[in-house]
């Protein structure tokens, strides 16, 4: 689709290509699959559902991301992006699959467990949220519980996705700390966590800059706590 960008503006296309080379070809910390999942996450959060979303959906197929994986991504990110934003992306994805004969989903999903109880969130976090507002705590329990059975996206991928959401929305306090902790617990290294924030710069450099400051402080703190 590079020709479409060149047709719009050749100088912009050159700038975009140079950015892609730096973040994709010269950033080995993240896999191609992880990078395309983060691009799609940004598309949902920022509602860039035109040409960028089309590019990233096409790239996803090349990176081995199935149509079922894409739907799990949208179900997962709806927690933070908001359901209306994820729904708009789901409708656009379905249109793209039909218009361009892309692989269709098989219907693979997970048990939602909407009528269950409890939450996979750490108990101290649940208690802290409930102390702020009990009904909001119930809402968070439901959202977390409904996603507990997801298996198409790895824990590491889900952690990187939520870190990217935090950068985009600048929610760099409680949630960013929790999501970074999840990434590290899943085996991600500090440099891979830095790569996630660095990769998000293409979606807003000043947001990534601020997030990098917070990340650096958190990694220092966590390193001291483990020493």
C-alpha positions, 0 to 999 in steps of 0.5 A: 500500500506504499503506492497509496501513501505516495499518491497522497504525498511523496514527502510524507511517504518518505518520512513514514518509510524512514520511521518504519525502518527504524521501528520495524527493521532496527528494533529486534526486541519485539516480534513482528506479530507483537508490533502489528498487534500494537499498531492495531491497538493504536488504531482502535484507541485513536480510531484511525480506521481508514488507510492505517487500519487497512494496512495493519490488518493486511500486515497482520495476516502476513505476520501470522495473526489470524482473524480469530486473533484479531477478534480476541484483540478487539474483545480484549482492548475494549476494556480500555479503549471503550466498547464503542471504539472497539465495536467500530473497529470490529465493523470495519474489520468485517468489511475489510475481510469481505471486500478484500477476500481476507481469511474469515474467522472460525468462531474460536473464542473463550468462555465469557463467564459474565455471570460468575463472581470474583476477578483475576485481578490482584486482591489488593487492587480489587480492594483499592478500587472498591474503596474508591467506589464499590459499584465501579469495583464491580464493573472492573471485576466483570471486565477482568473476569470476562477476559480471564479465559482468553488464550489466543493472545499470550500474557506477554502480548496482552501486557504490551497491548495494555502498556500501549493503551496507557501511553496513548491515553497517558494513564501512567499511574496505577494501570501503567504500573500494573501492566508493566508488572504483568509484562515483567512477570510474563518474562519481558525484559526491561529493554523489551518494555522500553521497546514497547514505549519506544514503538508507541512514539509513532502514535504520538512522540510527546506521549511516548516521551512522557511515558519513557520518563515514568517507565524509567522511574518504575524500572529503577524502583522495581529494580531496587525492590528486587535487590 
